[in-house]
Amino acid sequence: MLLWQLACVTGIVAICTGVFVSIGVQQLRAEAETSALSIARTVAADSDARAGVARASADIGTPSNASLRGGPLSVLAAAAEANTGALFIVITDDHGIRLAHPDPQMLGAEVSTGFAEALAGRETVSWESGTLGESARAKVPVRDPDTDEPVGEVSVGFAPSSVFKELPLLLGGVALAATAALALGAVVSIVLRRRLERLTLGLQPEEMSALIQNQAAVLDGVGDGVLAWGPDGVVTVANTTAARLLGISDLVGRRIHDLALPGPVIAALAGEPKSPSRGRRGSDADEPVVLADHVVFIDTHPVSRPNRDLGMIAVIRDRTDVVTLTDRLESVASMTDALRVQRHEFANRLHVAAGLMDAGRVPDARDYLDDVLDASRSADIPAAGGHLTEPFLLSLVEAKSAQAGERGVLLTVGSDSLVRGVVSAPEEVATVLANLVDNAVRAAVYGKQPRWVDVELLDDGDTLGMTVSDSGQGVPDGAQVFGEMRRKELDPDAVHGRGIGLPLVRDVAARLGGEVWLADAGGREGSGAVFCARLPGVMRPPAHPERGEDR
């Protein structure tokens, strides 16, 4: 680039130098021609010259060389030459015979150049070659004093040496200016080169082109969002995934702190540390963040080159599907554990009954089976048999009841629960109900005795409604339960639930066209929070309606 700049500057200076020299030469030529014309006019207007030329032209014969030497016209021309520095001043009659000439040998002879224009009454200026060599000459007609008709001419010439005597000075000035321009161009080129090296971090244009192509390929090829900004906080790079996750299309050119994003997201992007809370351990680097209907992880890394800070780069990973699937697997695992416990308990009871029968104690075996049957009818979910007959919901609630019992929390189904249809979207229902129940159990664990969680389930056509209440400490005023996310276990001062399930259930309900809301923040003595959910399109009519319902 430096060589190209120097070549460009040199070419421009050379062109300007040629133009200036050409203009200077043309100006000197014009000045010489103008001076010759002025002198010729002056001599031609002299009364003695006019009278002498008129007499010579009126004479029929040709004047001899001897008669012209030292004549008045020769004296007049010689005096004018001495005063003006002209190369020659020649005076002729109407036949082109020299009446005055610097070389006396040429007197009385015809001039070597044309004189017709002057005899026609016209003045001419030109560069011509004659007996005295090339010169800038002017030819002016000499007019008769009486008739004012052209009767001869005056030719005045200047030698090139006298015309261009100032040319070396002109060329020296132009050469000095050209040298100064070249030196200035070289200095500016070097300064620009160094500045470009600082701005491009020493990369050459070919390397920058390859870097841009590789960057475009990488940014469009990765599935994660990539966001980069300089030390001033202005975004310089953003791929389409980052724009989609953040919900902002025009990211480039905007400041990070000016983006319309939640505070936790801005803090995560800017790499700001979060305020520590009691009972939390570990770093916030792997903290998930709720962003609209996505659960994302944001990793930020500083970017620098030797002795220079280039800014930050953030990688935004969408983990909504992974977290949702994890919660669904946890629900399935909890139901599997509950079924395993029930199977083990059922096997133990069968062993007891078989042992009594093998011992011949059939009445005792009968009494034992009756006691087991009575115990199953008075289970911890008294309404499960009468108010909750849907198989999927019944198994899910029983599994959650077993888990809650292990933590000292009593899970019950309200007596007003009534589900007549069959669940047609078990994954969505399990995600919402299991998360609400898990949050309620966690809140009840930190509440006062008795610790309980109550679930109400009602269906209306294809819509399932649920209400989950607990005996915890409630939701503190101003807590954003649907926006804050914490993966760590809660302490007694933490917000209701663990936080990550609530944004997920809200997302699931929104996709179904329903909603999840906080009906009562609680906080009163023995009363915790109450969450409600409405899930349309998750129920269908039973395959075999109960008698009395088919009219």
PLY file of the C-alpha trace (Angstrom):
ply
format ascii 1.0
element vertex 551
property float x
property float y
property float z
element edge 550
property int vertex1
property int vertex2
end_header
0.00 0.00 0.00
2.90 2.36 0.77
4.43 1.75 -2.68
1.08 2.32 -4.38
0.61 5.57 -2.47
4.11 6.77 -3.37
3.60 5.84 -7.02
0.29 7.72 -7.05
1.85 10.81 -5.46
4.82 10.68 -7.87
2.52 10.44 -10.87
0.41 13.38 -9.69
3.51 15.51 -9.01
4.97 14.63 -12.42
1.76 15.60 -14.20
1.50 18.87 -12.25
5.18 19.63 -12.95
4.70 19.08 -16.69
1.61 21.27 -16.71
3.32 24.07 -14.79
6.43 23.96 -17.03
4.26 23.99 -20.15
2.27 26.93 -18.83
5.51 28.78 -17.93
7.01 28.22 -21.40
3.81 29.34 -23.06
3.75 32.42 -20.86
7.38 33.32 -21.77
6.63 32.82 -25.46
3.54 35.00 -25.18
5.50 37.71 -23.37
8.20 37.68 -26.09
5.63 37.86 -28.87
3.81 40.70 -27.11
7.06 42.65 -26.65
8.04 42.15 -30.32
4.60 43.34 -31.43
4.77 46.44 -29.23
8.25 47.37 -30.51
7.21 46.80 -34.11
4.15 49.00 -33.67
6.27 51.73 -32.12
8.83 51.69 -34.93
6.12 51.48 -37.60
4.37 54.49 -36.10
7.50 56.67 -36.13
7.07 59.53 -38.58
10.62 59.32 -39.90
10.25 55.59 -40.51
6.95 56.11 -42.32
8.36 58.85 -44.48
11.54 56.94 -45.32
9.68 53.74 -46.24
7.18 55.73 -48.33
10.05 57.36 -50.32
11.79 54.03 -50.86
8.57 52.39 -52.03
7.82 55.31 -54.38
11.25 54.94 -56.01
11.00 52.78 -59.07
14.46 51.34 -58.79
15.96 49.09 -56.09
18.15 50.94 -53.60
21.77 49.79 -53.45
23.47 48.36 -50.38
25.88 51.28 -50.21
23.09 53.85 -50.24
21.31 52.16 -47.40
24.28 51.76 -45.09
24.28 54.45 -42.40
20.94 55.73 -43.67
18.28 57.19 -41.39
16.28 53.95 -41.29
19.35 51.88 -40.34
20.20 54.34 -37.58
16.61 54.27 -36.33
16.50 50.46 -36.31
19.91 50.15 -34.61
18.88 52.58 -31.87
15.66 50.65 -31.24
17.59 47.35 -31.10
19.97 48.78 -28.55
17.17 50.12 -26.39
14.92 47.01 -26.46
17.42 44.15 -26.63
15.72 42.69 -29.68
17.57 40.21 -31.88
16.77 42.24 -34.97
14.60 45.05 -36.30
14.14 44.87 -40.06
12.40 47.52 -42.15
11.32 46.72 -45.74
9.56 48.50 -48.59
6.53 47.26 -50.50
8.69 44.78 -52.44
10.26 43.19 -49.32
13.62 44.93 -49.89
15.52 45.34 -46.62
15.90 49.03 -45.84
17.30 48.36 -42.33
18.93 45.19 -41.01
21.40 44.33 -38.21
23.72 42.78 -40.83
24.73 45.50 -43.31
25.47 42.82 -45.93
21.75 42.04 -46.06
20.67 45.58 -46.95
19.09 45.95 -50.37
18.15 42.25 -50.55
14.70 40.70 -50.29
13.67 39.26 -46.92
13.61 35.48 -46.49
10.19 35.34 -44.90
6.80 36.36 -46.20
5.63 39.98 -46.04
2.29 39.75 -47.87
0.23 39.89 -44.64
1.84 43.18 -43.62
1.27 44.73 -47.07
-2.35 43.65 -46.72
-2.54 45.76 -43.56
-2.55 42.89 -41.04
-0.26 42.40 -38.05
1.17 38.90 -37.47
2.98 37.23 -34.58
4.80 33.90 -34.99
7.92 31.85 -34.42
9.88 31.64 -37.61
13.41 30.83 -38.79
15.22 33.35 -40.94
18.76 34.38 -41.74
19.36 35.11 -38.03
17.89 31.82 -36.84
14.68 30.96 -35.03
13.01 33.81 -33.22
9.74 35.10 -31.87
8.86 37.78 -34.35
6.10 40.31 -35.00
5.38 41.96 -38.38
3.53 45.27 -38.54
2.66 47.26 -41.72
4.25 50.66 -42.28
1.69 53.08 -43.68
2.17 56.03 -46.01
1.88 59.32 -44.08
-0.32 60.82 -46.78
-2.53 57.93 -47.96
-2.30 55.68 -44.87
-1.82 52.72 -47.25
0.68 49.96 -46.33
3.96 50.66 -48.12
6.25 48.33 -46.18
6.72 46.41 -42.95
8.62 46.41 -39.68
9.73 42.97 -38.43
10.99 42.64 -34.84
12.38 39.38 -33.44
13.67 38.05 -30.12
16.13 35.16 -29.85
15.07 32.07 -27.82
17.98 32.61 -25.49
16.62 35.96 -24.45
13.03 34.71 -24.40
13.78 31.76 -22.06
16.44 33.34 -19.90
14.03 33.11 -16.94
13.16 29.46 -17.68
15.90 27.98 -15.42
14.52 29.97 -12.48
11.04 28.74 -13.30
12.21 25.14 -13.61
14.09 25.42 -10.34
10.99 26.62 -8.53
8.84 23.89 -10.04
11.48 21.25 -9.17
11.66 22.52 -5.59
7.87 22.44 -5.25
7.74 18.93 -6.78
10.42 17.68 -4.39
8.56 19.16 -1.41
5.31 17.58 -2.63
6.98 14.17 -3.01
8.53 14.43 0.45
5.20 15.43 2.00
3.44 12.59 0.15
6.00 10.08 1.40
5.65 11.30 5.00
1.84 11.20 4.82
1.96 7.71 3.28
4.19 6.44 6.08
1.95 8.02 8.75
-1.17 6.52 7.14
0.53 3.12 6.91
1.38 3.15 10.59
-2.12 4.24 11.54
-3.66 1.53 9.37
-1.39 -1.04 10.99
-2.63 0.06 14.41
-6.26 -0.02 13.33
-5.99 -3.39 11.56
-3.71 -4.92 14.19
-0.99 -5.43 11.60
-3.18 -7.43 9.21
-2.68 -7.03 5.50
-5.69 -6.51 3.18
-5.58 -10.13 1.98
-5.52 -11.35 5.58
-8.42 -9.05 6.49
-10.47 -10.35 3.55
-9.85 -13.96 4.61
-10.63 -13.07 8.23
-13.98 -11.50 7.27
-14.92 -14.54 5.18
-13.99 -16.92 7.98
-15.87 -14.80 10.52
-19.02 -14.79 8.38
-18.78 -18.55 7.90
-18.29 -19.19 11.62
-21.02 -16.81 12.80
-23.57 -18.23 10.39
-22.50 -21.82 11.04
-22.72 -22.00 14.82
-26.02 -22.67 16.51
-25.30 -20.37 19.46
-25.68 -16.62 19.57
-22.44 -14.64 19.27
-22.21 -11.02 20.39
-19.07 -8.85 20.46
-18.49 -5.25 21.49
-15.53 -2.94 21.88
-14.10 -1.27 24.99
-16.67 1.53 24.59
-19.55 -0.95 24.91
-20.74 -0.54 21.29
-21.77 -3.81 19.61
-19.61 -4.60 16.57
-20.55 -8.21 15.76
-23.87 -10.04 16.16
-25.09 -13.10 14.31
-28.71 -13.93 13.50
-29.03 -16.36 16.42
-28.07 -13.64 18.92
-30.58 -11.24 17.37
-33.30 -13.91 17.56
-32.61 -14.85 21.18
-32.36 -11.23 22.33
-35.35 -10.16 20.25
-33.45 -7.16 18.76
-32.70 -7.06 15.04
-30.43 -3.98 14.91
-27.77 -4.89 17.47
-24.69 -3.63 15.65
-23.84 -0.03 16.51
-25.80 0.08 19.78
-24.41 0.18 23.30
-24.81 -2.90 25.49
-26.27 -0.94 28.41
-28.78 0.80 26.12
-30.40 -2.43 24.89
-34.00 -3.01 25.97
-33.22 -6.17 27.95
-33.86 -7.25 31.56
-31.32 -6.20 34.15
-29.97 -9.73 34.80
-29.37 -10.21 31.07
-27.52 -6.89 30.76
-25.43 -7.78 33.82
-24.62 -11.20 32.37
-23.64 -9.71 29.01
-21.50 -7.04 30.62
-19.83 -9.65 32.86
-20.89 -7.84 36.03
-20.82 -9.96 39.21
-24.16 -10.54 40.90
-24.70 -9.69 44.53
-24.15 -12.80 46.67
-27.11 -14.20 48.58
-27.04 -16.24 51.72
-27.00 -19.98 51.23
-25.73 -19.83 47.66
-22.47 -21.39 46.63
-20.38 -21.40 43.49
-19.91 -18.95 40.64
-22.57 -17.15 38.63
-20.78 -18.07 35.41
-23.13 -21.04 34.88
-26.29 -19.26 36.04
-29.20 -19.60 33.58
-31.06 -16.46 32.57
-34.70 -16.14 31.50
-34.91 -14.24 28.21
-38.48 -13.90 26.92
-39.57 -17.52 26.42
-36.03 -18.92 26.43
-33.72 -20.22 29.12
-30.21 -19.25 28.09
-26.68 -19.46 29.43
-24.41 -16.49 28.71
-20.63 -16.91 28.73
-18.51 -13.77 28.37
-14.80 -13.59 27.64
-12.48 -10.58 27.29
-10.63 -10.22 23.99
-7.23 -8.55 23.79
-4.03 -8.38 21.84
-0.63 -7.43 23.22
-1.03 -4.26 25.30
-4.48 -3.53 23.87
-8.02 -4.22 25.12
-10.33 -5.13 22.22
-13.55 -5.56 24.21
-15.71 -8.55 25.09
-17.38 -11.45 23.33
-20.47 -13.25 24.60
-21.74 -16.69 23.61
-25.49 -17.12 24.19
-26.59 -20.76 24.41
-30.28 -21.61 24.22
-31.01 -24.40 26.70
-34.81 -24.13 26.84
-35.45 -27.53 25.28
-32.76 -29.18 27.41
-34.12 -27.76 30.68
-37.70 -28.61 29.71
-36.72 -32.16 28.83
-34.77 -32.46 32.09
-37.81 -31.45 34.11
-39.98 -33.91 32.21
-37.47 -36.69 32.86
-37.43 -35.75 36.53
-41.22 -36.10 36.61
-41.04 -39.51 34.96
-38.25 -40.55 37.32
-40.27 -39.49 40.37
-43.27 -41.51 39.19
-41.00 -44.48 38.53
-39.57 -44.23 42.05
-43.05 -44.05 43.54
-44.17 -47.10 41.58
-41.05 -48.96 42.66
-41.76 -48.15 46.31
-45.38 -49.25 45.94
-44.34 -52.45 44.18
-41.89 -53.24 46.96
-44.55 -52.54 49.62
-47.12 -54.64 47.73
-44.64 -57.53 47.44
-43.98 -57.36 51.21
-47.73 -57.53 51.93
-48.13 -60.50 49.60
-45.30 -62.27 51.43
-47.03 -61.64 54.76
-50.37 -62.92 53.46
-48.72 -65.98 51.88
-46.84 -66.70 55.10
-50.03 -66.62 57.18
-51.77 -68.90 54.70
-48.86 -71.33 54.64
-49.01 -71.45 58.43
-52.69 -72.38 58.27
-53.77 -69.08 59.76
-56.31 -68.30 57.09
-58.53 -66.12 59.33
-55.48 -64.05 60.31
-54.55 -63.71 56.64
-58.11 -62.59 55.88
-57.99 -60.01 58.68
-54.61 -58.75 57.45
-55.90 -58.29 53.90
-58.92 -56.42 55.24
-56.64 -54.10 57.17
-54.55 -53.49 54.04
-57.70 -52.73 52.04
-58.94 -50.29 54.67
-55.55 -48.59 54.76
-55.58 -48.09 50.98
-59.01 -46.53 51.22
-57.77 -44.03 53.80
-54.58 -43.05 52.06
-52.91 -39.66 52.27
-54.94 -38.65 49.24
-58.47 -39.19 50.49
-60.12 -37.77 47.38
-58.01 -39.67 44.89
-60.53 -42.47 44.55
-63.65 -40.31 44.46
-62.50 -37.03 42.96
-59.40 -37.91 40.90
-59.88 -40.95 38.69
-57.82 -39.90 35.65
-54.94 -42.46 35.56
-52.13 -40.11 34.51
-52.97 -37.40 37.04
-53.53 -39.97 39.77
-50.12 -41.58 39.20
-48.39 -38.21 39.00
-49.98 -36.93 42.22
-49.22 -40.17 44.06
-45.59 -39.99 42.94
-45.32 -36.40 44.10
-47.06 -37.33 47.33
-44.44 -39.97 48.01
-41.64 -37.49 47.33
-43.25 -34.86 49.52
-43.70 -37.38 52.32
-39.98 -38.08 52.32
-39.43 -34.37 53.08
-42.09 -34.26 55.77
-44.74 -32.53 53.67
-48.31 -33.82 53.33
-49.60 -33.59 49.74
-53.39 -33.76 49.39
-55.89 -33.40 46.57
-58.75 -31.05 47.39
-62.24 -32.48 47.78
-63.52 -30.10 45.10
-61.27 -31.65 42.47
-63.08 -33.25 39.56
-61.50 -34.47 36.35
-63.84 -36.31 34.00
-61.75 -36.27 30.82
-58.48 -37.95 29.90
-55.14 -36.15 29.62
-54.13 -35.86 25.93
-50.91 -33.86 26.44
-49.15 -35.65 29.32
-45.77 -33.97 28.80
-47.13 -30.43 29.08
-49.39 -31.30 32.02
-46.56 -33.09 33.83
-44.18 -30.15 33.29
-46.60 -27.56 34.68
-48.10 -29.57 37.56
-44.81 -31.16 38.66
-42.99 -27.81 38.72
-45.75 -26.08 40.66
-45.86 -28.94 43.16
-42.07 -29.05 43.50
-41.96 -25.30 44.16
-44.76 -25.63 46.72
-43.02 -28.54 48.50
-39.75 -26.60 48.68
-41.58 -23.60 50.11
-43.46 -25.77 52.65
-40.22 -27.35 53.87
-39.11 -23.96 55.20
-42.52 -23.12 56.68
-43.91 -23.93 60.08
-45.70 -27.09 61.15
-47.89 -28.57 59.84
-46.25 -28.65 56.45
-48.71 -29.29 53.64
-49.39 -28.80 49.95
-52.90 -28.82 48.51
-53.72 -29.46 44.84
-57.05 -28.67 43.16
-57.72 -30.04 39.65
-60.76 -29.27 37.47
-61.41 -29.83 33.78
-63.80 -27.98 31.50
-64.02 -29.49 28.04
-60.46 -29.65 26.71
-59.11 -27.22 29.36
-57.48 -28.31 32.61
-57.31 -25.90 35.52
-55.09 -26.42 38.55
-54.42 -24.61 41.81
-51.45 -25.37 44.05
-51.17 -23.87 47.54
-48.70 -24.51 50.34
-47.95 -23.71 53.97
-44.71 -21.86 53.24
-43.76 -18.28 53.98
-45.29 -16.87 50.79
-43.80 -14.65 48.12
-42.05 -11.45 49.29
-43.41 -8.15 47.98
-41.87 -7.10 44.67
-40.31 -10.51 43.94
-40.30 -11.33 40.21
-41.09 -15.02 40.54
-41.54 -15.45 36.78
-38.29 -13.67 35.90
-35.63 -14.62 38.46
-33.89 -17.99 38.13
-31.73 -19.76 40.67
-30.49 -23.30 40.44
-29.16 -23.48 43.96
-31.12 -24.69 46.97
-33.07 -21.98 48.73
-32.57 -20.68 52.20
-35.40 -19.42 54.42
-35.02 -15.87 53.03
-35.18 -16.89 49.37
-38.00 -16.25 46.95
-40.83 -18.81 46.79
-39.83 -21.94 44.91
-36.56 -22.46 43.10
-37.46 -20.02 40.35
-36.43 -21.87 37.21
-39.67 -23.92 36.99
-41.97 -20.89 36.99
-40.61 -19.33 33.77
-40.78 -22.78 32.17
-44.40 -23.45 33.13
-45.34 -19.96 32.01
-43.69 -20.69 28.65
-45.47 -24.05 28.32
-48.83 -22.55 29.23
-48.32 -19.65 26.80
-47.56 -22.05 23.95
-50.83 -23.83 24.68
-52.73 -20.56 24.75
-53.15 -20.65 28.54
-51.53 -18.89 31.46
-49.92 -19.34 34.87
-50.34 -16.69 37.55
-49.80 -15.97 41.22
-53.28 -15.88 42.75
-52.19 -15.12 46.33
-48.73 -14.15 47.56
-49.53 -15.51 51.03
-47.23 -14.66 53.90
-49.95 -14.89 56.57
-49.75 -17.25 59.50
-49.98 -20.81 58.19
-50.72 -19.72 54.63
-48.25 -19.70 51.77
-48.50 -18.73 48.13
-51.23 -19.90 45.77
-50.40 -20.47 42.08
-53.00 -21.14 39.40
-52.68 -22.49 35.88
-55.03 -22.85 32.93
-54.03 -25.26 30.16
-56.37 -25.40 27.15
-56.26 -28.27 24.67
-54.72 -30.84 27.04
-57.86 -32.89 27.78
-60.13 -35.10 25.68
-63.40 -36.89 26.49
-63.07 -40.38 27.98
-63.27 -43.32 25.61
-66.07 -44.92 27.75
-68.15 -42.25 29.48
-69.54 -43.08 32.87
-73.14 -44.14 33.06
-75.45 -41.25 33.50
-73.25 -38.88 31.54
-74.17 -40.24 28.10
-77.59 -38.77 27.49
0 1
1 2
2 3
3 4
4 5
5 6
6 7
7 8
8 9
9 10
10 11
11 12
12 13
13 14
14 15
15 16
16 17
17 18
18 19
19 20
20 21
21 22
22 23
23 24
24 25
25 26
26 27
27 28
28 29
29 30
30 31
31 32
32 33
33 34
34 35
35 36
36 37
37 38
38 39
39 40
40 41
41 42
42 43
43 44
44 45
45 46
46 47
47 48
48 49
49 50
50 51
51 52
52 53
53 54
54 55
55 56
56 57
57 58
58 59
59 60
60 61
61 62
62 63
63 64
64 65
65 66
66 67
67 68
68 69
69 70
70 71
71 72
72 73
73 74
74 75
75 76
76 77
77 78
78 79
79 80
80 81
81 82
82 83
83 84
84 85
85 86
86 87
87 88
88 89
89 90
90 91
91 92
92 93
93 94
94 95
95 96
96 97
97 98
98 99
99 100
100 101
101 102
102 103
103 104
104 105
105 106
106 107
107 108
108 109
109 110
110 111
111 112
112 113
113 114
114 115
115 116
116 117
117 118
118 119
119 120
120 121
121 122
122 123
123 124
124 125
125 126
126 127
127 128
128 129
129 130
130 131
131 132
132 133
133 134
134 135
135 136
136 137
137 138
138 139
139 140
140 141
141 142
142 143
143 144
144 145
145 146
146 147
147 148
148 149
149 150
150 151
151 152
152 153
153 154
154 155
155 156
156 157
157 158
158 159
159 160
160 161
161 162
162 163
163 164
164 165
165 166
166 167
167 168
168 169
169 170
170 171
171 172
172 173
173 174
174 175
175 176
176 177
177 178
178 179
179 180
180 181
181 182
182 183
183 184
184 185
185 186
186 187
187 188
188 189
189 190
190 191
191 192
192 193
193 194
194 195
195 196
196 197
197 198
198 199
199 200
200 201
201 202
202 203
203 204
204 205
205 206
206 207
207 208
208 209
209 210
210 211
211 212
212 213
213 214
214 215
215 216
216 217
217 218
218 219
219 220
220 221
221 222
222 223
223 224
224 225
225 226
226 227
227 228
228 229
229 230
230 231
231 232
232 233
233 234
234 235
235 236
236 237
237 238
238 239
239 240
240 241
241 242
242 243
243 244
244 245
245 246
246 247
247 248
248 249
249 250
250 251
251 252
252 253
253 254
254 255
255 256
256 257
257 258
258 259
259 260
260 261
261 262
262 263
263 264
264 265
265 266
266 267
267 268
268 269
269 270
270 271
271 272
272 273
273 274
274 275
275 276
276 277
277 278
278 279
279 280
280 281
281 282
282 283
283 284
284 285
285 286
286 287
287 288
288 289
289 290
290 291
291 292
292 293
293 294
294 295
295 296
296 297
297 298
298 299
299 300
300 301
301 302
302 303
303 304
304 305
305 306
306 307
307 308
308 309
309 310
310 311
311 312
312 313
313 314
314 315
315 316
316 317
317 318
318 319
319 320
320 321
321 322
322 323
323 324
324 325
325 326
326 327
327 328
328 329
329 330
330 331
331 332
332 333
333 334
334 335
335 336
336 337
337 338
338 339
339 340
340 341
341 342
342 343
343 344
344 345
345 346
346 347
347 348
348 349
349 350
350 351
351 352
352 353
353 354
354 355
355 356
356 357
357 358
358 359
359 360
360 361
361 362
362 363
363 364
364 365
365 366
366 367
367 368
368 369
369 370
370 371
371 372
372 373
373 374
374 375
375 376
376 377
377 378
378 379
379 380
380 381
381 382
382 383
383 384
384 385
385 386
386 387
387 388
388 389
389 390
390 391
391 392
392 393
393 394
394 395
395 396
396 397
397 398
398 399
399 400
400 401
401 402
402 403
403 404
404 405
405 406
406 407
407 408
408 409
409 410
410 411
411 412
412 413
413 414
414 415
415 416
416 417
417 418
418 419
419 420
420 421
421 422
422 423
423 424
424 425
425 426
426 427
427 428
428 429
429 430
430 431
431 432
432 433
433 434
434 435
435 436
436 437
437 438
438 439
439 440
440 441
441 442
442 443
443 444
444 445
445 446
446 447
447 448
448 449
449 450
450 451
451 452
452 453
453 454
454 455
455 456
456 457
457 458
458 459
459 460
460 461
461 462
462 463
463 464
464 465
465 466
466 467
467 468
468 469
469 470
470 471
471 472
472 473
473 474
474 475
475 476
476 477
477 478
478 479
479 480
480 481
481 482
482 483
483 484
484 485
485 486
486 487
487 488
488 489
489 490
490 491
491 492
492 493
493 494
494 495
495 496
496 497
497 498
498 499
499 500
500 501
501 502
502 503
503 504
504 505
505 506
506 507
507 508
508 509
509 510
510 511
511 512
512 513
513 514
514 515
515 516
516 517
517 518
518 519
519 520
520 521
521 522
522 523
523 524
524 525
525 526
526 527
527 528
528 529
529 530
530 531
531 532
532 533
533 534
534 535
535 536
536 537
537 538
538 539
539 540
540 541
541 542
542 543
543 544
544 545
545 546
546 547
547 548
548 549
549 550
